[in-house]
Amino acid sequence: MFQHILLPVDDSSASRKAARKAIAFAKEIGARITGYHALPSGSHRVYGDGYRFPTSGSARKELGDARTHFIDGTARAARDAGVRFDALVDHATTPEDGIVAAARKKSCDVIFIGTNGRRGLALLALGSVTSKVLTRSSVPVLVYR
């Protein structure tokens, strides 16, 4: 089955719920997890929905702050559950581009991602990182709602 899970994490409740389930899933199947958070790059400084304005300061400080804010809690939960956990915080043009690239870069065989389950006009107006990952990923995507 799956051996290496990419777990995108942000500040949304969907991401937090997915993280808990991904850790339980990884423990059950004996997989490891790479937690991933995308920081905005270039002219795309705001993503929305779970992503934040970048902090002022150096790029190194921004990466460290994001790791502390978004990754460390999930890493602790995984390690407490006995699941091997690595982290990657990187700049990306869009979250979905970063997620797909991270899965490729880290040789993950599945992406475990949460969704807010938007429908209709909300989905049309706001888009969905999850739906874009589904269409762009070359590895399976497990969606938790």
MODELLER restraints for C-alpha pairs under 7 A, 6 or more apart:
rsr = mdl.restraints
at = mdl.atoms
rsr.add(forms.Gaussian(group=physical.xy_distance, feature=features.Distance(at['CA:2:A'], at['CA:31:A']), mean=6.46, stdev=0.5))
rsr.add(forms.Gaussian(group=physical.xy_distance, feature=features.Distance(at['CA:2:A'], at['CA:109:A']), mean=6.13, stdev=0.5))
rsr.add(forms.Gaussian(group=physical.xy_distance, feature=features.Distance(at['CA:2:A'], at['CA:110:A']), mean=6.69, stdev=0.5))
rsr.add(forms.Gaussian(group=physical.xy_distance, feature=features.Distance(at['CA:3:A'], at['CA:31:A']), mean=4.35, stdev=0.5))
rsr.add(forms.Gaussian(group=physical.xy_distance, feature=features.Distance(at['CA:3:A'], at['CA:32:A']), mean=6.25, stdev=0.5))
rsr.add(forms.Gaussian(group=physical.xy_distance, feature=features.Distance(at['CA:3:A'], at['CA:109:A']), mean=6.80, stdev=0.5))
rsr.add(forms.Gaussian(group=physical.xy_distance, feature=features.Distance(at['CA:4:A'], at['CA:31:A']), mean=5.52, stdev=0.5))
rsr.add(forms.Gaussian(group=physical.xy_distance, feature=features.Distance(at['CA:4:A'], at['CA:32:A']), mean=5.01, stdev=0.5))
rsr.add(forms.Gaussian(group=physical.xy_distance, feature=features.Distance(at['CA:4:A'], at['CA:33:A']), mean=5.79, stdev=0.5))
rsr.add(forms.Gaussian(group=physical.xy_distance, feature=features.Distance(at['CA:4:A'], at['CA:108:A']), mean=4.88, stdev=0.5))
rsr.add(forms.Gaussian(group=physical.xy_distance, feature=features.Distance(at['CA:4:A'], at['CA:109:A']), mean=5.63, stdev=0.5))
rsr.add(forms.Gaussian(group=physical.xy_distance, feature=features.Distance(at['CA:4:A'], at['CA:110:A']), mean=6.75, stdev=0.5))
rsr.add(forms.Gaussian(group=physical.xy_distance, feature=features.Distance(at['CA:5:A'], at['CA:31:A']), mean=6.94, stdev=0.5))
rsr.add(forms.Gaussian(group=physical.xy_distance, feature=features.Distance(at['CA:5:A'], at['CA:32:A']), mean=6.16, stdev=0.5))
rsr.add(forms.Gaussian(group=physical.xy_distance, feature=features.Distance(at['CA:5:A'], at['CA:33:A']), mean=4.71, stdev=0.5))
rsr.add(forms.Gaussian(group=physical.xy_distance, feature=features.Distance(at['CA:5:A'], at['CA:34:A']), mean=6.18, stdev=0.5))
rsr.add(forms.Gaussian(group=physical.xy_distance, feature=features.Distance(at['CA:5:A'], at['CA:108:A']), mean=5.61, stdev=0.5))
rsr.add(forms.Gaussian(group=physical.xy_distance, feature=features.Distance(at['CA:5:A'], at['CA:109:A']), mean=6.37, stdev=0.5))
rsr.add(forms.Gaussian(group=physical.xy_distance, feature=features.Distance(at['CA:5:A'], at['CA:110:A']), mean=5.16, stdev=0.5))
rsr.add(forms.Gaussian(group=physical.xy_distance, feature=features.Distance(at['CA:5:A'], at['CA:111:A']), mean=5.69, stdev=0.5))
rsr.add(forms.Gaussian(group=physical.xy_distance, feature=features.Distance(at['CA:5:A'], at['CA:112:A']), mean=6.54, stdev=0.5))
rsr.add(forms.Gaussian(group=physical.xy_distance, feature=features.Distance(at['CA:6:A'], at['CA:33:A']), mean=5.88, stdev=0.5))
rsr.add(forms.Gaussian(group=physical.xy_distance, feature=features.Distance(at['CA:6:A'], at['CA:34:A']), mean=4.95, stdev=0.5))
rsr.add(forms.Gaussian(group=physical.xy_distance, feature=features.Distance(at['CA:6:A'], at['CA:35:A']), mean=6.08, stdev=0.5))
rsr.add(forms.Gaussian(group=physical.xy_distance, feature=features.Distance(at['CA:6:A'], at['CA:36:A']), mean=6.93, stdev=0.5))
rsr.add(forms.Gaussian(group=physical.xy_distance, feature=features.Distance(at['CA:6:A'], at['CA:103:A']), mean=6.02, stdev=0.5))
rsr.add(forms.Gaussian(group=physical.xy_distance, feature=features.Distance(at['CA:6:A'], at['CA:108:A']), mean=5.93, stdev=0.5))
rsr.add(forms.Gaussian(group=physical.xy_distance, feature=features.Distance(at['CA:6:A'], at['CA:110:A']), mean=6.28, stdev=0.5))
rsr.add(forms.Gaussian(group=physical.xy_distance, feature=features.Distance(at['CA:6:A'], at['CA:111:A']), mean=4.69, stdev=0.5))
rsr.add(forms.Gaussian(group=physical.xy_distance, feature=features.Distance(at['CA:6:A'], at['CA:112:A']), mean=6.14, stdev=0.5))
rsr.add(forms.Gaussian(group=physical.xy_distance, feature=features.Distance(at['CA:7:A'], at['CA:19:A']), mean=6.98, stdev=0.5))
rsr.add(forms.Gaussian(group=physical.xy_distance, feature=features.Distance(at['CA:7:A'], at['CA:33:A']), mean=6.65, stdev=0.5))
rsr.add(forms.Gaussian(group=physical.xy_distance, feature=features.Distance(at['CA:7:A'], at['CA:34:A']), mean=5.99, stdev=0.5))
rsr.add(forms.Gaussian(group=physical.xy_distance, feature=features.Distance(at['CA:7:A'], at['CA:35:A']), mean=4.74, stdev=0.5))
rsr.add(forms.Gaussian(group=physical.xy_distance, feature=features.Distance(at['CA:7:A'], at['CA:36:A']), mean=5.91, stdev=0.5))
rsr.add(forms.Gaussian(group=physical.xy_distance, feature=features.Distance(at['CA:7:A'], at['CA:111:A']), mean=6.13, stdev=0.5))
rsr.add(forms.Gaussian(group=physical.xy_distance, feature=features.Distance(at['CA:7:A'], at['CA:112:A']), mean=5.29, stdev=0.5))
rsr.add(forms.Gaussian(group=physical.xy_distance, feature=features.Distance(at['CA:7:A'], at['CA:113:A']), mean=6.19, stdev=0.5))
rsr.add(forms.Gaussian(group=physical.xy_distance, feature=features.Distance(at['CA:8:A'], at['CA:35:A']), mean=5.84, stdev=0.5))
rsr.add(forms.Gaussian(group=physical.xy_distance, feature=features.Distance(at['CA:8:A'], at['CA:36:A']), mean=4.61, stdev=0.5))
rsr.add(forms.Gaussian(group=physical.xy_distance, feature=features.Distance(at['CA:8:A'], at['CA:37:A']), mean=5.81, stdev=0.5))
rsr.add(forms.Gaussian(group=physical.xy_distance, feature=features.Distance(at['CA:8:A'], at['CA:99:A']), mean=6.71, stdev=0.5))
rsr.add(forms.Gaussian(group=physical.xy_distance, feature=features.Distance(at['CA:8:A'], at['CA:113:A']), mean=6.15, stdev=0.5))
rsr.add(forms.Gaussian(group=physical.xy_distance, feature=features.Distance(at['CA:9:A'], at['CA:15:A']), mean=5.51, stdev=0.5))
rsr.add(forms.Gaussian(group=physical.xy_distance, feature=features.Distance(at['CA:9:A'], at['CA:35:A']), mean=6.58, stdev=0.5))
rsr.add(forms.Gaussian(group=physical.xy_distance, feature=features.Distance(at['CA:9:A'], at['CA:36:A']), mean=5.89, stdev=0.5))
rsr.add(forms.Gaussian(group=physical.xy_distance, feature=features.Distance(at['CA:9:A'], at['CA:37:A']), mean=5.48, stdev=0.5))
rsr.add(forms.Gaussian(group=physical.xy_distance, feature=features.Distance(at['CA:9:A'], at['CA:70:A']), mean=6.41, stdev=0.5))
rsr.add(forms.Gaussian(group=physical.xy_distance, feature=features.Distance(at['CA:10:A'], at['CA:37:A']), mean=6.34, stdev=0.5))
rsr.add(forms.Gaussian(group=physical.xy_distance, feature=features.Distance(at['CA:10:A'], at['CA:50:A']), mean=5.15, stdev=0.5))
rsr.add(forms.Gaussian(group=physical.xy_distance, feature=features.Distance(at['CA:10:A'], at['CA:51:A']), mean=5.93, stdev=0.5))
rsr.add(forms.Gaussian(group=physical.xy_distance, feature=features.Distance(at['CA:10:A'], at['CA:70:A']), mean=5.90, stdev=0.5))
rsr.add(forms.Gaussian(group=physical.xy_distance, feature=features.Distance(at['CA:11:A'], at['CA:50:A']), mean=4.33, stdev=0.5))
rsr.add(forms.Gaussian(group=physical.xy_distance, feature=features.Distance(at['CA:11:A'], at['CA:51:A']), mean=6.33, stdev=0.5))
rsr.add(forms.Gaussian(group=physical.xy_distance, feature=features.Distance(at['CA:11:A'], at['CA:70:A']), mean=6.77, stdev=0.5))
rsr.add(forms.Gaussian(group=physical.xy_distance, feature=features.Distance(at['CA:12:A'], at['CA:49:A']), mean=6.83, stdev=0.5))
rsr.add(forms.Gaussian(group=physical.xy_distance, feature=features.Distance(at['CA:12:A'], at['CA:50:A']), mean=4.44, stdev=0.5))
rsr.add(forms.Gaussian(group=physical.xy_distance, feature=features.Distance(at['CA:14:A'], at['CA:114:A']), mean=5.06, stdev=0.5))
rsr.add(forms.Gaussian(group=physical.xy_distance, feature=features.Distance(at['CA:14:A'], at['CA:115:A']), mean=5.52, stdev=0.5))
rsr.add(forms.Gaussian(group=physical.xy_distance, feature=features.Distance(at['CA:14:A'], at['CA:116:A']), mean=5.67, stdev=0.5))
rsr.add(forms.Gaussian(group=physical.xy_distance, feature=features.Distance(at['CA:14:A'], at['CA:145:A']), mean=6.99, stdev=0.5))
rsr.add(forms.Gaussian(group=physical.xy_distance, feature=features.Distance(at['CA:15:A'], at['CA:114:A']), mean=5.10, stdev=0.5))
rsr.add(forms.Gaussian(group=physical.xy_distance, feature=features.Distance(at['CA:18:A'], at['CA:113:A']), mean=6.23, stdev=0.5))
rsr.add(forms.Gaussian(group=physical.xy_distance, feature=features.Distance(at['CA:18:A'], at['CA:114:A']), mean=4.93, stdev=0.5))
rsr.add(forms.Gaussian(group=physical.xy_distance, feature=features.Distance(at['CA:18:A'], at['CA:144:A']), mean=5.73, stdev=0.5))
rsr.add(forms.Gaussian(group=physical.xy_distance, feature=features.Distance(at['CA:19:A'], at['CA:74:A']), mean=6.81, stdev=0.5))
rsr.add(forms.Gaussian(group=physical.xy_distance, feature=features.Distance(at['CA:22:A'], at['CA:112:A']), mean=6.51, stdev=0.5))
rsr.add(forms.Gaussian(group=physical.xy_distance, feature=features.Distance(at['CA:23:A'], at['CA:78:A']), mean=5.74, stdev=0.5))
rsr.add(forms.Gaussian(group=physical.xy_distance, feature=features.Distance(at['CA:23:A'], at['CA:83:A']), mean=6.99, stdev=0.5))
rsr.add(forms.Gaussian(group=physical.xy_distance, feature=features.Distance(at['CA:26:A'], at['CA:32:A']), mean=6.25, stdev=0.5))
rsr.add(forms.Gaussian(group=physical.xy_distance, feature=features.Distance(at['CA:26:A'], at['CA:83:A']), mean=6.76, stdev=0.5))
rsr.add(forms.Gaussian(group=physical.xy_distance, feature=features.Distance(at['CA:27:A'], at['CA:83:A']), mean=5.79, stdev=0.5))
rsr.add(forms.Gaussian(group=physical.xy_distance, feature=features.Distance(at['CA:32:A'], at['CA:83:A']), mean=6.01, stdev=0.5))
rsr.add(forms.Gaussian(group=physical.xy_distance, feature=features.Distance(at['CA:32:A'], at['CA:84:A']), mean=4.87, stdev=0.5))
rsr.add(forms.Gaussian(group=physical.xy_distance, feature=features.Distance(at['CA:32:A'], at['CA:85:A']), mean=6.01, stdev=0.5))
rsr.add(forms.Gaussian(group=physical.xy_distance, feature=features.Distance(at['CA:33:A'], at['CA:84:A']), mean=6.28, stdev=0.5))
rsr.add(forms.Gaussian(group=physical.xy_distance, feature=features.Distance(at['CA:33:A'], at['CA:85:A']), mean=4.88, stdev=0.5))
rsr.add(forms.Gaussian(group=physical.xy_distance, feature=features.Distance(at['CA:33:A'], at['CA:86:A']), mean=6.36, stdev=0.5))
rsr.add(forms.Gaussian(group=physical.xy_distance, feature=features.Distance(at['CA:34:A'], at['CA:85:A']), mean=5.67, stdev=0.5))
rsr.add(forms.Gaussian(group=physical.xy_distance, feature=features.Distance(at['CA:34:A'], at['CA:86:A']), mean=4.64, stdev=0.5))
rsr.add(forms.Gaussian(group=physical.xy_distance, feature=features.Distance(at['CA:34:A'], at['CA:87:A']), mean=5.23, stdev=0.5))
rsr.add(forms.Gaussian(group=physical.xy_distance, feature=features.Distance(at['CA:34:A'], at['CA:88:A']), mean=6.97, stdev=0.5))
rsr.add(forms.Gaussian(group=physical.xy_distance, feature=features.Distance(at['CA:35:A'], at['CA:71:A']), mean=6.52, stdev=0.5))
rsr.add(forms.Gaussian(group=physical.xy_distance, feature=features.Distance(at['CA:35:A'], at['CA:86:A']), mean=6.25, stdev=0.5))
rsr.add(forms.Gaussian(group=physical.xy_distance, feature=features.Distance(at['CA:35:A'], at['CA:87:A']), mean=4.69, stdev=0.5))
rsr.add(forms.Gaussian(group=physical.xy_distance, feature=features.Distance(at['CA:35:A'], at['CA:88:A']), mean=6.15, stdev=0.5))
rsr.add(forms.Gaussian(group=physical.xy_distance, feature=features.Distance(at['CA:36:A'], at['CA:87:A']), mean=5.98, stdev=0.5))
rsr.add(forms.Gaussian(group=physical.xy_distance, feature=features.Distance(at['CA:36:A'], at['CA:88:A']), mean=4.86, stdev=0.5))
rsr.add(forms.Gaussian(group=physical.xy_distance, feature=features.Distance(at['CA:36:A'], at['CA:89:A']), mean=5.67, stdev=0.5))
rsr.add(forms.Gaussian(group=physical.xy_distance, feature=features.Distance(at['CA:37:A'], at['CA:88:A']), mean=6.62, stdev=0.5))
rsr.add(forms.Gaussian(group=physical.xy_distance, feature=features.Distance(at['CA:37:A'], at['CA:89:A']), mean=4.86, stdev=0.5))
rsr.add(forms.Gaussian(group=physical.xy_distance, feature=features.Distance(at['CA:37:A'], at['CA:90:A']), mean=6.64, stdev=0.5))
rsr.add(forms.Gaussian(group=physical.xy_distance, feature=features.Distance(at['CA:38:A'], at['CA:89:A']), mean=5.97, stdev=0.5))
rsr.add(forms.Gaussian(group=physical.xy_distance, feature=features.Distance(at['CA:38:A'], at['CA:90:A']), mean=5.33, stdev=0.5))
rsr.add(forms.Gaussian(group=physical.xy_distance, feature=features.Distance(at['CA:38:A'], at['CA:91:A']), mean=5.57, stdev=0.5))
rsr.add(forms.Gaussian(group=physical.xy_distance, feature=features.Distance(at['CA:38:A'], at['CA:92:A']), mean=5.82, stdev=0.5))
rsr.add(forms.Gaussian(group=physical.xy_distance, feature=features.Distance(at['CA:38:A'], at['CA:95:A']), mean=5.55, stdev=0.5))
rsr.add(forms.Gaussian(group=physical.xy_distance, feature=features.Distance(at['CA:38:A'], at['CA:98:A']), mean=5.94, stdev=0.5))
rsr.add(forms.Gaussian(group=physical.xy_distance, feature=features.Distance(at['CA:39:A'], at['CA:90:A']), mean=5.89, stdev=0.5))
rsr.add(forms.Gaussian(group=physical.xy_distance, feature=features.Distance(at['CA:39:A'], at['CA:91:A']), mean=4.49, stdev=0.5))
rsr.add(forms.Gaussian(group=physical.xy_distance, feature=features.Distance(at['CA:39:A'], at['CA:92:A']), mean=6.01, stdev=0.5))
rsr.add(forms.Gaussian(group=physical.xy_distance, feature=features.Distance(at['CA:40:A'], at['CA:46:A']), mean=6.38, stdev=0.5))
rsr.add(forms.Gaussian(group=physical.xy_distance, feature=features.Distance(at['CA:40:A'], at['CA:47:A']), mean=6.94, stdev=0.5))
rsr.add(forms.Gaussian(group=physical.xy_distance, feature=features.Distance(at['CA:40:A'], at['CA:91:A']), mean=5.61, stdev=0.5))
rsr.add(forms.Gaussian(group=physical.xy_distance, feature=features.Distance(at['CA:40:A'], at['CA:92:A']), mean=5.63, stdev=0.5))
rsr.add(forms.Gaussian(group=physical.xy_distance, feature=features.Distance(at['CA:40:A'], at['CA:93:A']), mean=6.08, stdev=0.5))
rsr.add(forms.Gaussian(group=physical.xy_distance, feature=features.Distance(at['CA:40:A'], at['CA:94:A']), mean=6.86, stdev=0.5))
rsr.add(forms.Gaussian(group=physical.xy_distance, feature=features.Distance(at['CA:41:A'], at['CA:91:A']), mean=5.38, stdev=0.5))
rsr.add(forms.Gaussian(group=physical.xy_distance, feature=features.Distance(at['CA:41:A'], at['CA:92:A']), mean=5.52, stdev=0.5))
rsr.add(forms.Gaussian(group=physical.xy_distance, feature=features.Distance(at['CA:41:A'], at['CA:93:A']), mean=5.42, stdev=0.5))
rsr.add(forms.Gaussian(group=physical.xy_distance, feature=features.Distance(at['CA:44:A'], at['CA:93:A']), mean=6.37, stdev=0.5))
rsr.add(forms.Gaussian(group=physical.xy_distance, feature=features.Distance(at['CA:45:A'], at['CA:53:A']), mean=6.55, stdev=0.5))
rsr.add(forms.Gaussian(group=physical.xy_distance, feature=features.Distance(at['CA:45:A'], at['CA:54:A']), mean=6.94, stdev=0.5))
rsr.add(forms.Gaussian(group=physical.xy_distance, feature=features.Distance(at['CA:46:A'], at['CA:52:A']), mean=6.38, stdev=0.5))
rsr.add(forms.Gaussian(group=physical.xy_distance, feature=features.Distance(at['CA:46:A'], at['CA:53:A']), mean=5.52, stdev=0.5))
rsr.add(forms.Gaussian(group=physical.xy_distance, feature=features.Distance(at['CA:54:A'], at['CA:62:A']), mean=6.91, stdev=0.5))
rsr.add(forms.Gaussian(group=physical.xy_distance, feature=features.Distance(at['CA:55:A'], at['CA:62:A']), mean=6.02, stdev=0.5))
rsr.add(forms.Gaussian(group=physical.xy_distance, feature=features.Distance(at['CA:63:A'], at['CA:89:A']), mean=6.30, stdev=0.5))
rsr.add(forms.Gaussian(group=physical.xy_distance, feature=features.Distance(at['CA:67:A'], at['CA:89:A']), mean=6.37, stdev=0.5))
rsr.add(forms.Gaussian(group=physical.xy_distance, feature=features.Distance(at['CA:71:A'], at['CA:87:A']), mean=6.92, stdev=0.5))
rsr.add(forms.Gaussian(group=physical.xy_distance, feature=features.Distance(at['CA:75:A'], at['CA:85:A']), mean=6.01, stdev=0.5))
rsr.add(forms.Gaussian(group=physical.xy_distance, feature=features.Distance(at['CA:78:A'], at['CA:84:A']), mean=6.88, stdev=0.5))
rsr.add(forms.Gaussian(group=physical.xy_distance, feature=features.Distance(at['CA:78:A'], at['CA:85:A']), mean=6.38, stdev=0.5))
rsr.add(forms.Gaussian(group=physical.xy_distance, feature=features.Distance(at['CA:79:A'], at['CA:85:A']), mean=6.76, stdev=0.5))
rsr.add(forms.Gaussian(group=physical.xy_distance, feature=features.Distance(at['CA:92:A'], at['CA:98:A']), mean=4.93, stdev=0.5))
rsr.add(forms.Gaussian(group=physical.xy_distance, feature=features.Distance(at['CA:95:A'], at['CA:129:A']), mean=6.75, stdev=0.5))
rsr.add(forms.Gaussian(group=physical.xy_distance, feature=features.Distance(at['CA:96:A'], at['CA:129:A']), mean=5.58, stdev=0.5))
rsr.add(forms.Gaussian(group=physical.xy_distance, feature=features.Distance(at['CA:96:A'], at['CA:132:A']), mean=6.19, stdev=0.5))
rsr.add(forms.Gaussian(group=physical.xy_distance, feature=features.Distance(at['CA:96:A'], at['CA:133:A']), mean=5.31, stdev=0.5))
rsr.add(forms.Gaussian(group=physical.xy_distance, feature=features.Distance(at['CA:100:A'], at['CA:133:A']), mean=6.62, stdev=0.5))
rsr.add(forms.Gaussian(group=physical.xy_distance, feature=features.Distance(at['CA:100:A'], at['CA:136:A']), mean=6.99, stdev=0.5))
rsr.add(forms.Gaussian(group=physical.xy_distance, feature=features.Distance(at['CA:100:A'], at['CA:137:A']), mean=5.61, stdev=0.5))
rsr.add(forms.Gaussian(group=physical.xy_distance, feature=features.Distance(at['CA:109:A'], at['CA:139:A']), mean=5.84, stdev=0.5))
rsr.add(forms.Gaussian(group=physical.xy_distance, feature=features.Distance(at['CA:110:A'], at['CA:139:A']), mean=5.60, stdev=0.5))
rsr.add(forms.Gaussian(group=physical.xy_distance, feature=features.Distance(at['CA:110:A'], at['CA:140:A']), mean=5.00, stdev=0.5))
rsr.add(forms.Gaussian(group=physical.xy_distance, feature=features.Distance(at['CA:110:A'], at['CA:141:A']), mean=5.67, stdev=0.5))
rsr.add(forms.Gaussian(group=physical.xy_distance, feature=features.Distance(at['CA:111:A'], at['CA:140:A']), mean=6.43, stdev=0.5))
rsr.add(forms.Gaussian(group=physical.xy_distance, feature=features.Distance(at['CA:111:A'], at['CA:141:A']), mean=4.69, stdev=0.5))
rsr.add(forms.Gaussian(group=physical.xy_distance, feature=features.Distance(at['CA:111:A'], at['CA:142:A']), mean=6.05, stdev=0.5))
rsr.add(forms.Gaussian(group=physical.xy_distance, feature=features.Distance(at['CA:112:A'], at['CA:141:A']), mean=5.95, stdev=0.5))
rsr.add(forms.Gaussian(group=physical.xy_distance, feature=features.Distance(at['CA:112:A'], at['CA:142:A']), mean=4.73, stdev=0.5))
rsr.add(forms.Gaussian(group=physical.xy_distance, feature=features.Distance(at['CA:112:A'], at['CA:143:A']), mean=6.06, stdev=0.5))
rsr.add(forms.Gaussian(group=physical.xy_distance, feature=features.Distance(at['CA:113:A'], at['CA:130:A']), mean=6.89, stdev=0.5))
rsr.add(forms.Gaussian(group=physical.xy_distance, feature=features.Distance(at['CA:113:A'], at['CA:142:A']), mean=6.24, stdev=0.5))
rsr.add(forms.Gaussian(group=physical.xy_distance, feature=features.Distance(at['CA:113:A'], at['CA:143:A']), mean=5.10, stdev=0.5))
rsr.add(forms.Gaussian(group=physical.xy_distance, feature=features.Distance(at['CA:113:A'], at['CA:144:A']), mean=6.10, stdev=0.5))
rsr.add(forms.Gaussian(group=physical.xy_distance, feature=features.Distance(at['CA:114:A'], at['CA:143:A']), mean=5.63, stdev=0.5))
rsr.add(forms.Gaussian(group=physical.xy_distance, feature=features.Distance(at['CA:114:A'], at['CA:144:A']), mean=4.68, stdev=0.5))
rsr.add(forms.Gaussian(group=physical.xy_distance, feature=features.Distance(at['CA:114:A'], at['CA:145:A']), mean=5.88, stdev=0.5))
rsr.add(forms.Gaussian(group=physical.xy_distance, feature=features.Distance(at['CA:115:A'], at['CA:130:A']), mean=6.22, stdev=0.5))
rsr.add(forms.Gaussian(group=physical.xy_distance, feature=features.Distance(at['CA:115:A'], at['CA:143:A']), mean=6.78, stdev=0.5))
rsr.add(forms.Gaussian(group=physical.xy_distance, feature=features.Distance(at['CA:115:A'], at['CA:144:A']), mean=6.31, stdev=0.5))
rsr.add(forms.Gaussian(group=physical.xy_distance, feature=features.Distance(at['CA:115:A'], at['CA:145:A']), mean=5.40, stdev=0.5))
rsr.add(forms.Gaussian(group=physical.xy_distance, feature=features.Distance(at['CA:116:A'], at['CA:145:A']), mean=6.64, stdev=0.5))
rsr.add(forms.Gaussian(group=physical.xy_distance, feature=features.Distance(at['CA:117:A'], at['CA:145:A']), mean=6.56, stdev=0.5))
rsr.add(forms.Gaussian(group=physical.xy_distance, feature=features.Distance(at['CA:134:A'], at['CA:141:A']), mean=6.33, stdev=0.5))
